[in-house]
Amino acid sequence: MKNIKINVSLSKIKWKILYIIRAFFYLFGKSWNDFYSWMLDFQDRKLNLDLILSKQESPQKYKGLWDWHRGEYFLKYLKRHGFKKNHTIFDLGCGYGRATIPILKYLDDKGAYIGSEISKKRLSVAEDWIKKENLKNKKYRLCLSKDNKLNFIDNNSLDIVWVFSVFNHMPDNVIKDIIQSLHLKMKNNGLLFAYFITPQDETPSVKTFPRTEKFMENLFTSKGFTFKKMNDYDDDYDAENRAKYSRMYIVKK
């Protein structure tokens, strides 16, 4: 019990220090993206592909970021709602590649994948995974980018956008810029899949920004989108094991 209390205290100290570090970033003219990319790379400095792939599947309940097996369900869900083999798909915050791999395997020679990430470490792991799966011949780009305007993507070029649990890690000014940029980059009738966590399950912290349904719906509408709140995400889990406070929206240009 004493060790548990010590670990909790150390964790609280760590998060308080991060607030101070974030303030120094801002003081010296750096952006949120600069701070968050530094934090992720420091946090994941020992990360490698073997470590990720050693984690066991949890078929009964979603276990979070390192549940790499969940990428297959991501693809299944995208296909259910219109994702085709010849589409161009953008994976915003692609991380270490759990959606990347099944999507690349699915795409044909006309399809294309673009993944962006602010963490250099996670993006390097995604590249390692692509090599391991012998998918280098696929049409893809992995972009290390802090550019909220998404200038590395052509306007009106995206059929599908996948944003999984990323909007909770953006302050208001960043998420507004990103949503505006996505509207420019998507084709007419293009679809944005937006998964986020509502405040009931997440409190604000140095790296998290809980999003209410009202905030997200108003944001989508203000940027020229229509939307539908989905009730079929996580449908492979029993009802009691589904994430009660997560939301999936399909947003249409």
Disulfide bonds with the S-S distance in Angstrom:
none
